[in-house]
Amino acid sequence: MKLEKLNKPVKVIRRGEKNIGPELIRLNKYISNSGICSRRDADKLIQAGAISVNGKVVTELGSKIGPMDKVQYGGQTISRETPRYILLNKPKGYITTVDDPEKRKTVMTLISGACKERVYPVGRLDRNTTGLLLFTNDGTIAKKLTHPRYGIKKIYHVEIEKPLTKADFMKIEAGFSLEEGLIKVDRIEYIGDGKDKKQIGIELHSGQNRIVRRIFEHFEYHIVKLDRVYYAGLTKKNLTRGHWRFLEEQEINMLKMISSNP
């Protein structure tokens, strides 16, 4: 396997009308860009009368606003943020959470100062798992990358304490049952020339909690190292452990294509 704020009336543009005015943006996109939720969920908030613009409740889908309009949800003003996409090569010892009440190290400290916008980790890597972790304030992409219906591809490099037998290899490859039902990986291979049976490459799209660790624990193998090397088309190329980078434009476009084509 190859591992790789002025008070001004809201401008409502209806279908068929021209987009008149500077920098108009759909209200649902504005809400999504703020990191609150996806565009679909933003539409639900709008229809429910939970969103106001310049002090007036807006319930019509397709409404557009300008840069000086004041948008509020739950009495709080929503700030217009630039969508940000940050890729981190996570080291061991960090919790994938925005804040930890036990004061343990979190992944947020590793990207501190990367941007002024509020970004959040997409999905989770447990404390001792290393590898690719995406941060964004794009609610649409974040939600769809973690939703099982989109089958986002992930590849892990697994090192176990004892060789994986051919019999267990075939059981994992064929699929087996855990308490929540059938578990089937997309692909499993010995890494390199296959002589080191402790080095495994495993590809899957499941988003179940700790699924890779649970697969090997089921067959009584202890994982020494677990590293996510591929996530939704993104790789660790030129990204050393503990470092981060902004996604390039083509990578962002790739994610948008994945999220819009389940």
Secondary structure, 3 states (H helix, E strand, C coil): CCCCCCCCCCCCCCCCCCCCCCCCEEHHHHHHHCCCCCHHHHHHHHHCCCEEECCEECCCCCCEECCCCCEEECCEECCCCCCCEEEEEECCCCECCCCCCCCCCEHHHHHCCCCCCCCEECCCCCCCCEEEEEEECCHHHHHHHHCHHHCCCEEEEEEECCCCCHHHHHHHHHCEEECCEEECCCEEEECCCCCCCCEEEEEECCCCCCHHHHHHHHCCCCEEEEEEEEECCEECCCCCCCCEEECCHHHHHHHHHHHHCC
